Amino acid sequence: MMQNGSINAALISAAGRISNDHLVMNNSALTDLNRYPWRDPKHLLRLGLQDGSEHPTSTNRFVNPCTSFLSFQRPSMHFIPLSFTIALLAVYASYTSSADANGTTILTPDIDAAINTILADWNTPGGVAVAVVRMNKDGWKIENKGYGAAKVDSTKIGSDTVFNLGSNSKAPLRHPIDWSPNIERESQSADFVDDEDWSTITDLMSHRTGMPRHDFSYSISDDVPSLVSPRSFDMIRKPVSMISIYNQRWDASRYLKPSTDFRENPQYNNMMYAVLSYLPTAHLPDEPPFARYVKEHILDPLGMNSSTYSFAVANATGNLADGFARVGINVTENPVGPGTTRVLPYLTPGVTEDGDALSGPGGVLNTAVDMARWLQMLLLKGRHPITNATIIPAAVIQTVATGISVWDGNADTTEISPLLYGGAQIQSTYRAHVMIEHGGDWLGFHGQITRFPKDDFGIAGLTNDDTFGYELKEVVKFRVIDSVFGLDPVDWSTRYQVAIAAAAVTAPIAPAPPNATQPLPPTALARKYRNIGYGADIELCAVLDARRSASPTCGSLLQQLNSTFPDQIAGMDLVWDWGKLGVSYVVLKHFDGGMYNLTGWISLPIVDDPFMSVWAYDAGLDVGLTAKFDIDIGRGTVVGLGIRDGIWGSGTVEPEPTGNSVEERSEVWKRVECVESSYARNLACEKPRVILFAPS
């Protein structure tokens, strides 16, 4: 949900994740809970060009780097105030569009017709807002337009429609930071490894810690302290120049498995930005929180008057867009068919101007007008387009745009070069033009903010089509870009639809073999399981008559699900109430031995149907996920539960974990003995290899 895409951190993601600014929407790097990690142009097209030889679900292994990244490690780095850096990243997440100026019209009637045709071809119940800016010898040309529906009542998208950007700014730290050297370890008493294994701020911003997304570990009730371990807090409170955060050792970092070695491969993770957004507050607790600082020192001075972190403020304007989802699409008839439209509720309505734990990963709400202003500032290297005042130091703009790691080294299309990731900014070339961009995704919204610094041109696209919004904003973006540069338009719409059609032809879940064994019945597996990195314990319930349940909790849950989601639990063996930001309920169906197929859904209220109260929305738990119980056959007891086949969101790392045990082969893992151990003891627990839930 969040995905990357998503704009990630206010600091870094701001620069990269401003995509979802058009309607009021949330582009959190929580992409992020990015529910569409595989949908970047290169990997999506790769799937479409492989004649279906690759299993479609494998695309979920790829993470769209345009949803939010940040890196500040350059040998010649200047000392830059952290507050500016964070603010910049946050601003990247929300651009604006202004009134027209002199110059040739960009959003011409021909472009209008092309965009409307694209929306019709994709059967979208929503639409898209577009902001474009271009500077020439006569000054600025600034345009913004809306296409399609902003709300369920058919209100049209306009320049004042509010979207959630996702990438939020980080808390202010007014101390200079040198990003190039490694941050030395602060606590000599910590039972960790050598100094070279400590993460720097640059590592966190550029996603080089080795930790995958672990998006399903987030809860709506999370605050920053719940995402950061007490020991890391002690380190964060030290002077910024001495900040030491060991490779993923905050929050889940102690209990979640890395998918690659430290600094080996980029692995998108929104927790990085939650930590970064807290650094200023931890270091200067008397200063305003990150979100408020960004608004007061960046957004407001730029004149981005519609930009806010507060849902209540955005909603009070009456211009907040509805997010739309499609369910029940007949993929055989048309993989991008209309299906049944559902209006998505805003996922985090309680957030104020002070922000929350996800404000670093994403949370700015703004309009196309504001996005245009943001694009102008970026093209002017941090200066206000009217007053010429410095809003963000030019060195920061340059730093976050400079590639640090290769996100995708293969040019899968002739139009787009390999991708270089900096600080919540992706640099590449499009048809021989240098392109810097970042995307953002949140439940109900997708966006992309793109600029061509050598051509003095920028474009932002925001959409409220949750199901195919990622593709829509890309298709619209490229159509406008091709026109601006006088190039024959590439048929990106057909390319994306071909890829989606290929992905829609998923292999059915294999039925259990006729001689399948079941070492323990579901009732014996119905226990409480613990993984501290994933929050509260989960209680697995055997799907039986509620009156036969082993616990009052399971009895109540089954009674509720039989009433609200009978189709989802029919024929299932086990279920649990996870209550996560990205998934509400998870069900297991026995396959063979201790192996079960796993799926889940988000329970959402129906706001536009008087006859139904809730509905089940695909939670991004893709077909092919499996869970395996580690069973002690001799004792007839269960040791733990491991989940694998993509739940951790490993991005560029394709191989699954290997090993001889369930623990080693899982992506989520927690040993039983680790439940009772302390932070400082039992180093075996400090280096989990898989995501496993151990009975508590």
N, C-alpha and C positions, 0 to 999 in steps of 0.2 A: 504494500500500500504506500505508504509514504513514498522508492525505489527507489535510487536512487534517486527515483530519478528520482529526479528529484533534485531541488536545490539542497545542498547539504547544510553546511554550517553558515551561520550568518556571516561569518568572516569569509570563509572560503567558499561556502556554497553560495553565498550571495552573489559572488561573481559568476558562479556557474549555474546556479539553479533558479534563475529568475524566470524560468519559463512559464510558470503557472500564474502570471500576474493578471492576466486578462480579466477573468471573472474572479470573484473572491474565492480563492481556493488555496489549498495548502500544498506547497511543493516541498514536502519535507524529504530530506534525504532519506528519511525513513521510507523515501521513495520512497525516503526513502523509504517508509516501508515501501520500497518500490515493488509493486506487485507485478511489474513487467520488466524484470531484469534482462530479459533476452532480447528486448525490442530495440536494439540500436540498428541503424541502417545497414551496417556491414554484416552483422550476424543474422539479421532477419533475412536479408537478401541471400546470404549464403545458404540458408535453409531452403529457400525457394529454388535455388539453382542446383540442388543436389538430387533432383529427381526422386525425392522421398526416400533416398537411401539411408538417411540418418533418422533415427527415431525422433519425432517432433519434440518430445518432452525434453530432449537434450538441450534445446535452446534455452531452457531456464538456467542452464549453467553459466550463461554469459550475462554480465552485468553492464548495463548501459552507462558508460563513463560520463555521459553528458548530463547525468542527473545530479552529480555534485561531487567535486573533488577540490583539494587545496594543497598546495605544497609551496614551501618558501625556502628551499635550500639551494642557494646559489653561492659560488665561491666569492663573488664580489658583492655580496649582499650588504646593503646599508642598514644602519640601525633605524628601525621603523616603529613608531608607537603601536602597541598592540591594539589600542582602541581603534586606530585608523584601519589597521589590517582587518580586524573583525568587522568593522563597519563596512568596509569595502566588500568583503565577502557577502555580507548581508545584503548590501545594495544590489549586488549582482543578482540577487534572487528576486528583485522587484524593479522592473524598468517601467518607464512611463512614456506616454506619447503626448505631444503638444499640438498646437494649432498649426495650420499650414503656413509655409514661408515661401520665399521665391524658389523657383526651380521647376524642372519638368515633373509633372504628376507621375507618381509611382503606382498608386492604387487606381488605375484607369478603369473605365467601363469594361475593357477586355479582361483585366485581372479580376474585377468583380464577378464577371460572368464565369471565369475559370474557377474561382473559389466556390461559387454557388454550385457549379457542376460537380466539383469534388465532394461537397457536402451531400449532394443528392446521390452520387455514386456510392457513398459510404452509408447511406440511409441513417444519417445521424439525427437523433432526437434533439441534440444541442446545437452547438455551432462553434465559431472561433472568432477571437478578436485579434486584429493585426495592428501593430504599430511599426512604422518605418521612419527612419531619419536618414538624411543624406546632406553632407556639407559640400558646397562648391564655392566658386569665387563670388557668387551673389549672396551667400549666406546659407542658412539651414532650410531644408525642405522637410517638414514634419507632417506626417499623416497618420491617422488612426481610424479604423473602421471596424464595425462589427457585422458578422454574418451569422444568421441562424438564430435559434432561440436561447435566451438566457434562463428562462424560468418555465415551469410547468404550465403557467397560465399564458404561454406564448409571447411573453414580453421579449422583445428583440435584444440581442446583444448590441451594446453601444460602447462608445469610448469611455463611459463612466461605469461600466459593468465591473464588479469587483471579483477578483480571483485570488486564490491563495497561492503564493509563490513557493513556499516551502523552505528555501534556504534562508536561514536566519543569521542575524549578526551575533557576534560574540560579545561577552561582557567587556567593558572598557578596562584596559590596563595602560596606564600612562607612562610606563617605563619602556625604554628602548629595548628592543630584542634583536639579537644577532641570530639569524636563522641558520647560518651555515655550519657552525661547529656542532658537534654532538653535545647534548645536554648531559652534564656529568651527574652521576648518581648522588642523591641527597642523603639517603639514610643508610649508614654503614651497618646498621643492625638488622636490616631486612634479610630474610633467608631467600635471596634471589640469586641470580647468576652474575656473570662478569659485567663490568661497566659497559662494554661494547654492546650489550644486549638491551640497553635501556633505550626506550623510544624518545625521540626528540619531538618538538612541536611540529617540525617539518614532516616527520614520519606520520604523525596523526593526520595532518592536513592533506597529505598526499596518499593516504591509505596504504602505507607500506609496512604496517605492523604484522601482516600475515593473518589477521583475524577476518573471517568472512562476515557477511551481513548479520546473521542470527536475528533476522527481523522479527521472528515469532517469539522473541524473549521480551518484547516491549509490552507494557500494560498502560492503559489510559491513566492510571493513578500514579505512574512513575514520576518522581522528581529527580533532580540531578543527584542528590545524595544516594538515592536508591540505584543509580547507574554507576556510581563510583565507589570503590571500596574504601573503608576507613583509612587504610594505610596509604592509599594514593592521595587522599585528602591531606594527610600530613605532608606529603611531598609537595602538593600543589600550593600549600600555604607558604612555601619558602619563596625567596626572591625568584623572579621569573627566570633570571639567568641560570638558576640552579634547579629548575623544575625537572623532576625525574619521574617518568612514568614507565615502568617496566613493560615490556612487550605484552600488551593486552592485560595488564594486571589490575584493572579497575573493573568493578562490577563483575559482569559475566566474564571479564578477562581472566578472573581466577578460576572460573568454572566452565568456560566455554572453550571449545577446541579451535585452535588456529588451523587453517586449511593449507597453509604454506609456511615456509620458513620466514623469519624476520627479514624484511627488506628484499625478499626474493621476487615476489610478484605483487602487483597492486591488487588489493582486496577491499572492495568498497564496504565501509562500515560506518553507520551513523553515530555509533557510540563515541567515535572520535570527536565528532562535532559537539556532542553533548558535553564532553569533557572540556574541550576548548572554550566553549561558551561560558563555562564556569570558572575558568582560570582568573579572569579579572575580579570576579566577586570573591573568590577564595583569597586572592592576594590583597584586595582592597575592599573589605566587607562594608565600608561606609559609603562606597560609591554606588550609583544607581545600577540596577541589574542590566545585564547585557542588552535585552530587548529595548528597554527604555532609553538606554544610552544611544543605541543605533538610531532610534526615531528622533531623539532630540539633537543629535550631532551630525546626522547624515541625511536622513529622509526629509525632515522638516527644513533644514537649510537649503536643500535642493528644490524645495517647492513641491515635493511629492505629497501633496496634501491628502490624498486618498489612501495612503499607505499606512497600515496599522498592524499590530500583532493581535489586536483584540477582535474576537468574533463579534462581541456585542456592538462595538463601534461600527464595524463593517456592515453588520446586519441592519443596524438602525438607519443606514442610508437608503434602504429599500432596493439597493442595486446589487446585492450579493447574488451571484449566479447559483442556480441549482445544478448539482452534479447529476448526470444521467447515466444509468447502466442499462444494458440490454440482457435479457435472459430468454432462454428458450429459442435461440436462433436455430433455424433449420440449416445446418452447415452443409448438408447434401445439396440443398437447393441454392443457397447463397451463403458462403462463410461470413459475409459482412451484412447479412440481412437485418431487418429491423427488429425481429423478435418482439418481446414484450418490454416496454419501457418501464423502468423503475426510477423514482427520484431518490437520490442518496442523501441521507442526513449529513450535516456537517459533523465530522468525526470528533472534534475537540472544541465544543462550544464554550467551555469554561475558561479558556485562555484570555488573559487581560493584557494590558500594555506592558506589564512586567514580564510577560512571556512565561514559559514553562520549560520542562526538561527537554522538549523537542524543538524549542525555539532556535537552538544552535543548528540542528539538522534542517529545520525548515518551519516556517510559520508566518511569513509576511503576507498580508492581504493587500492587493492594490489593483490598479486599473491600467488600461492600455495607455492612457495619457501619462501616468506616472512612469510607465516602462519606457516611453519615448524619452522622457527627461533623463532617465537612468542611462539609456543608450548614448545620449549626447555626452553625458559626463564621462563615460568610458572612452568614447572616441576622442575626447579632449584631454585624456590622460588625467582625469581627476578634477578638472576645473568646472565651475558652474558655467553653463552655456550663455548666461545673460550677464552676470556680474564678473565673471572671470576669476572669482575667488576659488582658492584651492579647497575642495571638499575632502578629497582623498589624495595623499601624496602620489605623484607620478611614479615613484619607485615602487609603491605597492601595486599599482595597476600593472606595471611591467613584470613584477615578480610573480604575481599569481597567474599571469598569462604565459609565462615561460615554462616550456615543457620540462618536467623532471623525470618522468618515467614513461615508458612506451606502453600505452594501454592496449593497443592493437597494432601489432607490427605488420599485419598483412593487409594490403590494399585489395579488398574484395570486389571493388567496382573501379572502373576507370575514372570516375568522377571524384572520388574521395581518397585522399592519401592516408597513410597510417596515422594513428591518433597519438598525440603526446599530451600527457596530463600534467598540469601544473597545480595551482591552488584553486580548486573548484572551477577550473577552466580547462577546456580541451582545445588544443591547437592542431589544425590540420590544414589542408588546402581543398577547396572545392572548385574544380574545373580551372585550376591554375590561379585561384584567388586565395590568399591567406585568410583563414576563417578561425575565429575564436568563439566558443559557445559553451553553454551548459544548459541542461534540461532539468525539469522538476516534475514530480508526480506525487499526487496525494489522492485519497479516495474521492473520486468525482472530477478530478482535474489533472490536466497535463499542460506543460508549457515548455517553450524553448526560447532562449535569448541568444542571438547570434550577431556578431559584428565582423566587419571586414575592415580592419584598421588601415590598410594601405589604400582602400577605396573610399574611406570616410563614409561608410554605409553600415547601417544596423537595422535588424528586424527582430521583432518579438511576436510570438504567436501563442495564444492561450485558448484552451478549449475545455469545455465542460462535458465532453463525451468520455466517460470513464472507460468504456469497453474498447474503443478504437481511437481514442484521443491521441495516443502516442503517434500512431501512423498519420492521423489527420494533420496534426500540426507540422509534421515533417514534410508531408506532401505539399501543403500550402506554403510552407517556408521556401522550399526549393522552387516552386512555381514562380513566386515573386522574385527570388534571387536570379533565376534564369532570365526573367524579363528585364531586371535592372541592368544586368551585364550584357544584354543584347544577344543572348545565346538561345539556340533552339531548345525549347523546353524538353527535359527528360520526363518520360512517363513514369514518374515515381509511384503514382497511384496504382497502376497495373502491377508494378514490381511488388509493392507491398501486399496487394491482394493475392497475388500468386503465392507469395510466401505464407500468408495466413491460411490460404486454402490447403497448402501442403501440411501446415501444422495442425489443421483441423482434422486431418485424416489420421488420427491417433490410433495406434494398435489397441484393441480392446484389452482390458485386464484379463490376464490368463486365468482360467478357472483353476480351482484347486485340483491337483492330480487325484485320480480315482482311489489311489492307495495312500492318500494323505494321512499322516499321523498327527496326533495331538497329545503331546506329553502331559499337559495339564489342561483341564477344562477351563473355560473363561471364568468360571466362578472362583477358581484357585488363583487366577491372575488379577482378580478384582481387589486391588490393594492401593494404598497410598504410595506415591513415588515422589522422589525429591531430586531436583537439580537446582541448586541455589542460584546459578546464573539465570535460570528461567523463572525465578520468582517463587511464588507460593507453591506448596505441594499440590500435586494433582491426584485425584482419586478416580481410578478406573472402575467403571460399573459394568457388570455383565448385563447385556440387554435381555432382561427377563421381565416377567410381569412385575410391576412396581411393588406389589405386595410380597414378592419373594426376594426382594433385594436384601443384600447383606447389611446395609446401613441405611439410616434415615435419609442421609444425603443422597444416596443413589436412588432410593425410592422416590424422593421428591423430584430428582432430575429426570428419571424415566417417565414419571407421570407428566411432567411438563413437556418433554420432547414428544411423547406420544400424541399430545394435543397439538403442539405447534409445528413440529417437523416430522410427521410420521413417515414420509417418503425417505427422508435422509437416514433414519435409523432402521428402517425395515431390512431384515436379513443380516444386520450387523451383529457382531459378537460382543464388542466392548465399546464404551463411549466415555469421554470425560469432558467436563466443563472447564475449558482452559481460560476463558475470559481475557484473551489478549487483544491488543490493538488490531492485529491482523487476522485473528481467528477466534471464534467464540467456542465452537464445539469440534471435537475430533472423534472419529469413529474408526474402528478396526474390524477387518473381516479376515477370518482365518484362511491361510493359504496352505501351509504345510509345516509340520514341526512347530517350532516356536516363531515362525514367520507369519506376519499379518500384513495385508494391504492397508494403507492409511489414507484417509482423506478428511476434509473438514470444511467448515463454512462460517461465514460471519452472519450473525443474527441481526437484522436491521429492521427498523420500524417501517411500515408502509404508510407514506404520507399522502398518497393520492388514490387510495382504494378503500371505500367505506366497508367492504366486506371482508377484508383481511387485515390483520394487525401486524404481522411480521413476515419476513421472507428470508430465504437462505441465499446468500451471495457467495460465489466461489471465492475462497479465501486465499487463492494462490498456492494452495497445497496441491501440486500437480499430480496427475495420474502417474503412477510409478513409484511414489513414495512408499517405503516399507518400514515396518517396525518389527523388531525381533526381541523376544524375551530370552534373557540368559537364565536358563533353567538348570538347576542342580538335580539331575535325574535321580541320583542315588538317594537324596533326601526328599525328593518330591516337592521342592520349593523353588520359588522364583528369586533370582538374585537382582535383576534389573531389567530395564527396557531401553533398547537402543533404537534410534531412528536414523535413516540414511536415505541416499538416492536424491539428494538435492535440497533438503530442508534448510541447510545452513546458508545457502546462497553464496557459493564459493567463487562466483564470477569467472575470472580468467583461468582458474585452476580446474581442469576437467576431471582428472582421475579421482575416484572415490578412495577413501582411506582403506588400507588393506591391513591384514593381520590374521592371527589365529583365533582370536576371541571375539565375542560380540562387542566387547568394549572397544577393541582396536578397529573394528570394521564400521563402527557407528560414527555419525557426525555429531550427535548429542549424547554426552555420556557423563555420568557421575557415579563414582564408586561408593559402595555402601559405607565403607569405613571413613570416607571423606566427610560424610554428614556430621560425624562426631568430632572431626579434627579441627584444630585451630588454624588461623591464618598462617601462623609462623611455623607450624609443624607439618610433618608428613609431606615431603616434597613430591611424592608420587601423586598426591592429590592436586598439587599446584600445576602439574603438567598433564591435564587430561588429554586424551587422544581422540575422544569421540564424544558425541552428545548422548548421554545415557541417563535415564532416570533410575535411581536406585530406590528400592522400597525404604520407606521411612518408618 
